[in-house]
Amino acid sequence: MKRAVIIGTGVGGAAMAALLTVKGYEVTVLERNEYAGGRAAGYERDGFVCDMGVHYSGQGENGPHGEVARKVGANLTFLRPDPFVRFMKDDRWCYLPVQFINPVTVVQLARVVKFKLRNYPQCGLAILKLAGARTIKDVEPYDEMTLKDFLHSYTDDEELHRVFDVFCGLLMVMPYDEASAGEFMWCFSKWAQMKSSSYPKGGFRSISLSFLEAAGRHGTTVRYGESVREIRVAGGRAVGVETDKDFYPADVVVSNAGIKRTVAIAGAKNFPEEYVERVGRLKDSKGAVTLKYALDYRPSEVPILFHYSKKADFSKNLREMLEGKIPEDPALFMPSPTVCDPGLAPPGKHLLMVTTIVPEDLSASPLTERFLDQIEKKMNNLFPGLEEHTIWKHRTNLDWVNQMAGGRGTASVIGLAQSADQVGRNKPSPRTPVQGLYLVGCDAGGRGIGTEQASDSALNTAEMIAADIPPY
Ligand SMILES: Cc1cc2nc3c(=O)[nH]c(=O)nc-3n(C[C@H](O)[C@H](O)[C@H](O)COP(=O)(O)OP(=O)(O)OC[C@H]3O[C@@H](n4cnc5c(N)ncnc54)[C@H](O)[C@@H]3O)c2cc1C
């Protein structure tokens, strides 16, 4: 029986542990934090169970999380109250059916966001094209084009461009003038077609925890508080992993620690020079700041809320922040997970969260504190009485995200940026030049929204490993 060591319990690492275990490998998982889940971990405070990030799932059980769960027998349930999304443009709330594959829904969107009447046909065609992709082959031709250029090839309608910049921020944490149109098409079409936007019972941490529990039932060992210092390489092959406590020999090492960190701990000298240079040039997704409210009332009837105004422009906001300016009225993503799962709070109490995009550069932190002050004021306007109903609130800044992901030195929300030069055939392969060393998670091997990309990566990479180094 082959031994596999997995570094990290992010969604990608946890899914990989379960998938390899059921395939017959002897699996050990090493996690530097004292808890599982990486950027999708959770924490408890005064009877509330809070996501460390701010999440929702585009595909729920019909997407890669569901596929992993079914393959490994994980106990993972997604909840989906209807309606699911409400959004506010220019201070007017409205419901937003997300089935953009349906022309009636596209017209509803056109009315709500106010496309110019003469642009309706071209806007409609662009949306139906983005929502209609079904296979990888449908999206590949658009991988190396930005979403902005894709939309411009149909229309210059200002409101269409603005709302898709907001959707792009929501799905890929990137401004639309950097994001890959093909990757966006993949995320957006799944969101639009599956009709299964949802939230996992028990919070987002239950994705990793349920995968690890299933892995444990099949014999996987998980060690928390063990930081991997070195991936040992001998004769061009990974032979084991050294933590601050022990050495773990392995036939297969799978790293969920991110591609840059993986190359660093395996030793740059063990990789071809051009690989190391390329890895050094890879860019991360943008960062986020969050504010979480524990409340003694129900702030919303629907779980997913978002707001944007005429001033929404992620590229401009990010540029301004790097120049030291606070964006005036940014787009805000504001889920209330207790609408889906009341069990996340004591009876009658609720959670409301808010997040928006900021630079991933940790040095932006002092500025983002002022940005959070402004977001807090905006929340008080959007939810009158919020302050009086607040039991506690919790702000998280850039270093929080950095710690969740294992101290990579960036506040990247997703992992590798899904930009026009870094997806599809330009994305790093999960198979590294060191034999027996693989990557899993959002830096390699998958497509899709955040955690779904991590599960997708695990599904694809587990097959690759089984073909390269069979378990027996
Ligand atoms: C504010 C915020 C909002 C988000 N919103 C959404 C959303 O709505 N929907 C969605 O699907 N996704 C969302 N995401 C993104 C999503 O959480 C991430 O893309 C995803 O969880 C990344 O998973 P991963 O498998 O790549 O691993 P990570 O989450 O990056 O986990 C890596 C793990 O490896 C461990 N590790 C690293 N180095 C070592 C080492 N040397 N030794 C041992 N262990 C190590 C880390 O401690 C960590 O546990 C959001 C994230 C944030 C922060």
The ligand as a MOL file (V3000), in Angstrom:
LIG
                    3D

  0  0  0     0  0            999 V3000
M  V30 BEGIN CTAB
M  V30 COUNTS 53 58 0 0 0
M  V30 BEGIN ATOM
M  V30 1 C -13.3790 36.6550 2.9220 0
M  V30 2 C -13.4610 35.4370 2.0320 0
M  V30 3 C -14.6080 35.2290 1.2530 0
M  V30 4 C -14.7030 34.1050 0.4130 0
M  V30 5 N -15.8790 33.8600 -0.2560 0
M  V30 6 C -16.0500 32.6600 -0.9030 0
M  V30 7 C -17.3360 32.2660 -1.3920 0
M  V30 8 O -18.3240 32.9760 -1.2730 0
M  V30 9 N -17.4440 31.0370 -1.9860 0
M  V30 10 C -16.3840 30.1990 -2.1140 0
M  V30 11 O -16.5360 29.0820 -2.6330 0
M  V30 12 N -15.1380 30.5690 -1.6900 0
M  V30 13 C -14.9540 31.7610 -1.0750 0
M  V30 14 N -13.7170 32.1220 -0.5720 0
M  V30 15 C -12.5060 31.4370 -1.0690 0
M  V30 16 C -12.2490 30.0840 -0.4810 0
M  V30 17 O -12.3760 30.1260 0.9170 0
M  V30 18 C -10.8270 29.6280 -0.8920 0
M  V30 19 O -10.6400 29.8130 -2.2720 0
M  V30 20 C -10.6410 28.1380 -0.5950 0
M  V30 21 O -11.1060 27.8460 0.7070 0
M  V30 22 C -9.1620 27.7770 -0.7530 0
M  V30 23 O -9.0100 26.3990 -0.5280 0
M  V30 24 P -7.6350 25.6450 -0.7480 0
M  V30 25 O -7.9240 24.1980 -0.8140 0
M  V30 26 O -6.8960 26.2390 -1.9060 0
M  V30 27 O -6.7770 25.8410 0.5740 0
M  V30 28 P -6.5300 26.9680 1.7520 0
M  V30 29 O -7.8640 27.3840 2.2160 0
M  V30 30 O -5.6040 27.9510 1.2140 0
M  V30 31 O -5.8910 26.0560 2.8220 0
M  V30 32 C -4.5340 25.7250 2.8580 0
M  V30 33 C -4.2550 24.9610 4.1360 0
M  V30 34 O -2.8850 24.5430 4.1470 0
M  V30 35 C -2.3500 24.7720 5.4400 0
M  V30 36 N -0.8880 24.9360 5.3360 0
M  V30 37 C -0.2170 25.8850 4.6220 0
M  V30 38 N 1.1060 25.7410 4.7800 0
M  V30 39 C 1.2890 24.6620 5.5840 0
M  V30 40 C 2.4470 24.0030 6.1060 0
M  V30 41 N 3.6850 24.4190 5.8220 0
M  V30 42 N 2.2580 22.9300 6.9250 0
M  V30 43 C 1.0070 22.4800 7.2100 0
M  V30 44 N -0.1040 23.0710 6.7550 0
M  V30 45 C 0.0150 24.1540 5.9440 0
M  V30 46 C -3.0520 26.0390 5.8990 0
M  V30 47 O -2.9750 26.2300 7.3060 0
M  V30 48 C -4.4740 25.8030 5.3910 0
M  V30 49 O -5.2540 25.0850 6.3040 0
M  V30 50 C -13.6050 33.2040 0.3050 0
M  V30 51 C -12.4630 33.4110 1.0990 0
M  V30 52 C -12.3880 34.4940 1.9580 0
M  V30 53 C -11.1500 34.6890 2.7880 0
M  V30 END ATOM
M  V30 BEGIN BOND
M  V30 1 1 1 2
M  V30 2 1 2 3
M  V30 3 2 2 52
M  V30 4 2 3 4
M  V30 5 1 4 5
M  V30 6 1 4 50
M  V30 7 2 5 6
M  V30 8 1 6 7
M  V30 9 1 6 13
M  V30 10 2 7 8
M  V30 11 1 7 9
M  V30 12 1 9 10
M  V30 13 2 10 11
M  V30 14 1 10 12
M  V30 15 2 12 13
M  V30 16 1 13 14
M  V30 17 1 14 15
M  V30 18 1 14 50
M  V30 19 1 15 16
M  V30 20 1 16 17
M  V30 21 1 16 18
M  V30 22 1 18 19
M  V30 23 1 18 20
M  V30 24 1 20 21
M  V30 25 1 20 22
M  V30 26 1 22 23
M  V30 27 1 23 24
M  V30 28 2 24 25
M  V30 29 1 24 26
M  V30 30 1 24 27
M  V30 31 1 27 28
M  V30 32 2 28 29
M  V30 33 1 28 30
M  V30 34 1 28 31
M  V30 35 1 31 32
M  V30 36 1 32 33
M  V30 37 1 33 34
M  V30 38 1 33 48
M  V30 39 1 34 35
M  V30 40 1 35 36
M  V30 41 1 35 46
M  V30 42 1 36 37
M  V30 43 1 36 45
M  V30 44 2 37 38
M  V30 45 1 38 39
M  V30 46 1 39 40
M  V30 47 2 39 45
M  V30 48 1 40 41
M  V30 49 2 40 42
M  V30 50 1 42 43
M  V30 51 2 43 44
M  V30 52 1 44 45
M  V30 53 1 46 47
M  V30 54 1 46 48
M  V30 55 1 48 49
M  V30 56 2 50 51
M  V30 57 1 51 52
M  V30 58 1 52 53
M  V30 END BOND
M  V30 END CTAB
M  END
